[in-house]
Amino acid sequence: MGPAHTDTDVTDRILGGWTGRIAGNMLGKPVEQGELWTRERIDRYLRQAAALPLTDYLPEPTGDLEVALRPEWPQCVRGRIHGSCRDDDVDYAILGLDLLETHGFGFSTEQVGDLWLLRLPFLQTFTAERAAYRNLANGLKPPLTATYDNPYQEWIGALIRADIFGWACPGVPRRAAQLARRDAVLSHTGNGVYGAMWAAALIAAAFTAPSVRHAVGEALAVIPASSRLARTVRRVVSLHATRMSWEDTLTTVAEETGGMGWIHTVPNAAVLTAGLLYGDGDFTRTITLTVRGGLDTDSNGATAGSVAGVFGGAAAIPDQWKAPLEDTVRSAVFGYDGVRISELAERTLRLAEPAA
């Protein structure tokens, strides 16, 4: 752990986490379809637009595309952004905040499910979350909600819900992981749950770790060392330590995780870890490398932005990422559409339980 931080520092870091998550999500959203928007195709798009190195939101398309961007792209590219687009990667952070405000740190998995039914529209859920929601509506209880007729149990959905637990536990990664696990088992098992625990711990560690590499190490300590997720993250760490290039690291790990699919937790954690390590604490470099890494680009960009935003604080996030967001969040969570980013951060700060 690094030295203790002041209350002002924690305030700025929580705001940095929220802002970074939203900016990283917006950056990756237009190319979120990993089987089509591969790493190579994303870079070709950027080269054709003279946008490499990437230092801002994705450029607007200027000609014919190899494959279509996501339908939401007109609200997510540079020059067209006025507040954040609605996205489940941000909805779940908001829902998690509501969960902690309503039930505190002692919430149960059943209460997570009750809150989904109350505040989250069914059609704004996907993969494992939709399966779990359907199971909840049919009267099933956790952990059966995660396992019955759910082929997505190790996909990335639980990981994208984990940030709030890291922001609420600054400098206490193990506590953050415990909260994330209680949330994750509603819809996930195995590496799907470990991914949520790892992400929550990573964000909590970023408040006090002396480097991003240290935060990654602390996060690894909360999941089983023999899990596929832990082995893959360690592999990225070891390749980075050899000074292998970012491109070659991703190529190597992609070959080793082939066949898992573009929404599975494990290959996405590899892309995210590479973006964090090669970004080395620089906000712009971290989120742009992560999104250029492909797969679930908006989810990975969001988590990378959260970690980098916490690590450096909101004040260190360049204005080209912050200003277009206009301190405004669109959300499908009932009662939260149009909420201010700054308000979400203030409410999170009131809940935060830092290390003693």
Helices and strands as residue ranges (DSSP letters): H 7-28, G 29-31, H 39-48, G 73-75, H 88-103, G 104-106, H 109-119, G 122-124, H 127-137, H 144-147, H 157-160, H 163-167, H 173-184, H 190-206, H 212-220, H 228-241, H 246-256, H 265-279, H 283-292, H 297-312, G 314-316, H 319-322, G 323-325, E 328-329, E 339-340, H 341-351
